[in-house]
Amino acid sequence: MNMSGVLALAVAMAVILAFVGLVSGWLMQDVAYCTHLRGKMPVWIGLAVLALWALLGFLSGQPLIPLCCILGQWVLGFFAAYGGRRSDLGRHDSCQILGLRGYLKHLPRDGINRLLNNDPDYFFNMAPYALALGVIRPYADAFGRRKMEDCPYLFLRTNGRKTADEWAEILRETALLMDERAKQMR
């Protein structure tokens, strides 16, 4: 093989490895980005890529380079998840969502009776938001062991009043089943 063939092979390998590095870097950032979200498959794929990078680094005798790359990709993933510039409207919406999440997570127990007197379906009206924001457990715990009326939008085959914790588990399982069904329909 002459020098131009070796050079062409080196350039082709550099392009291929750069593309593989780009994709694997994106997958590693996805681990940091998706750890707090619902997607579990991107996390497992990204962790496999992280392990592969670490293994290749140790096998090549240069473990520090891939470890620094992994750390850098994780930092970039967290910056992508939590950083960035937002418009005033986006910042306002973000504050509203985080405020609602904090309120539902730390719902004052002494105000529950007042809320239920004003709106008997308060638990069920706010439960989808608590579920979407990932705070359904603390939200249901705030209602204690009191028995709730039947859910106005979810009909069960069983009768009887259930506690807020039982309803929270039913709603969580229903959301998971709906997610599974949506994946099957795609």
Beta strands, then each sheet from edge to edge (+ up, - down):
strand 1: 147-148
strand 2: 162-163
sheet 1: 1+ 2-
end
